Amino acid sequence: MIDDLNDPKEIELFLTDFFDEAELEKYIKRMAIAYWLKKRRDRDNIKRNLLATPKEIVLAEKSLKKEGIKLALKKIEAEEFANEWTEKIRKFARAKNSQ
């Protein structure tokens, strides 16, 4: 069923309908902590910026070993990389067009 959710709007609708607000917030926060840990942010920075508890950080750190989390983080990083290069190409094209 989840495989059939191709459109980001459909996925968002499913997640917000399936999870209650607290569950969704917990999921999003854990992914954010895992992402920042993978980017080598220090724990104090994560605590301050994401208002994460030490327990939440430990749970997110443990999740970094799980294949599903690794896959999700790879997809996030790939999209981040694509967005960075898209912006670089746009800037280059604007600079060329303004000459």
Backbone torsions as a table, in degrees:
resi	resn	phi	psi	omega
1	MET	NA	-46.1	-179.3
2	ILE	-63.7	-33.1	178.5
3	ASP	-61.4	-27.6	-179.5
4	ASP	-80.0	-9.4	179.0
5	LEU	-86.4	92.1	-175.7
6	ASN	-91.6	-34.4	-174.7
7	ASP	-86.0	133.7	179.4
8	PRO	-56.1	-32.7	178.1
9	LYS	-66.2	-39.4	177.9
10	GLU	-64.7	-42.0	179.7
11	ILE	-63.9	-45.1	178.2
12	GLU	-60.5	-44.1	179.3
13	LEU	-60.9	-45.3	178.3
14	PHE	-60.1	-50.0	-176.5
15	LEU	-62.2	-42.0	-178.5
16	THR	-72.8	-26.1	176.1
17	ASP	-82.2	-35.9	-175.8
18	PHE	-76.8	-46.5	-179.3
19	PHE	-93.3	144.2	170.5
20	ASP	-77.2	172.7	-173.5
21	GLU	-58.1	-42.5	-178.6
22	ALA	-66.7	-40.8	179.3
23	GLU	-65.3	-42.1	180.0
24	LEU	-65.5	-41.8	178.1
25	GLU	-62.4	-41.4	179.4
26	LYS	-63.0	-43.3	178.3
27	TYR	-62.5	-49.1	-178.3
28	ILE	-62.8	-42.8	-179.0
29	LYS	-64.5	-42.2	179.9
30	ARG	-63.8	-39.6	177.5
31	MET	-65.7	-40.1	179.0
32	ALA	-64.3	-42.7	178.9
33	ILE	-63.5	-45.9	179.9
34	ALA	-60.5	-42.1	179.4
35	TYR	-61.8	-46.7	-179.4
36	TRP	-67.1	-36.6	176.1
37	LEU	-62.6	-43.4	179.1
38	LYS	-63.4	-31.8	177.8
39	LYS	-82.0	4.4	176.1
40	ARG	68.8	31.5	172.6
41	ARG	-73.9	145.8	-178.8
42	ASP	-80.0	159.4	-174.4
43	ARG	-60.4	-39.4	179.6
44	ASP	-63.4	-39.4	177.0
45	ASN	-62.3	-43.9	179.1
46	ILE	-64.6	-44.3	178.5
47	LYS	-57.6	-47.3	-177.7
48	ARG	-66.7	-50.7	-171.2
49	ASN	-79.3	-33.3	-179.7
50	LEU	-105.3	2.0	-176.7
51	LEU	51.8	44.4	-177.5
52	ALA	-90.5	143.5	175.3
53	THR	-86.3	160.1	175.9
54	PRO	-55.9	-37.7	179.4
55	LYS	-63.5	-42.6	179.0
56	GLU	-63.3	-37.8	179.6
57	ILE	-67.0	-42.9	178.5
58	VAL	-62.2	-43.6	179.6
59	LEU	-63.1	-42.5	179.0
60	ALA	-66.1	-39.0	179.0
61	GLU	-62.6	-42.2	177.4
62	LYS	-63.8	-35.5	-177.8
63	SER	-68.4	-20.1	179.5
64	LEU	-63.1	-17.6	179.7
65	LYS	-87.5	-10.6	-176.5
66	LYS	-85.7	137.8	-175.1
67	GLU	-60.8	-39.4	-179.5
68	GLY	-63.8	-39.9	178.5
69	ILE	-69.3	-41.9	177.0
70	LYS	-57.3	-43.8	-179.8
71	LEU	-63.8	-45.8	179.4
72	ALA	-61.3	-43.3	179.6
73	LEU	-66.3	-36.4	175.9
74	LYS	-61.8	-41.3	179.8
75	LYS	-66.0	-40.7	177.7
76	ILE	-62.2	-45.9	-179.6
77	GLU	-65.3	-38.2	178.8
78	ALA	-64.1	-42.2	178.8
79	GLU	-66.6	-40.2	177.4
80	GLU	-60.7	-44.7	178.7
81	PHE	-61.9	-45.8	-180.0
82	ALA	-62.4	-42.2	179.1
83	ASN	-63.9	-40.7	178.3
84	GLU	-61.5	-45.9	-179.1
85	TRP	-70.8	-34.2	176.0
86	THR	-60.4	-44.7	179.7
87	GLU	-65.6	-40.7	177.8
88	LYS	-61.7	-42.1	179.4
89	ILE	-65.9	-40.8	177.6
90	ARG	-61.2	-45.2	178.6
91	LYS	-61.6	-42.5	179.0
92	PHE	-62.5	-45.7	-179.6
93	ALA	-63.9	-40.6	177.5
94	ARG	-63.5	-41.3	-179.8
95	ALA	-64.0	-41.7	178.8
96	LYS	-66.3	-39.7	-179.0
97	ASN	-70.8	-26.2	-179.3
98	SER	-83.2	-8.3	-179.2
99	GLN	-83.1	NA	NA
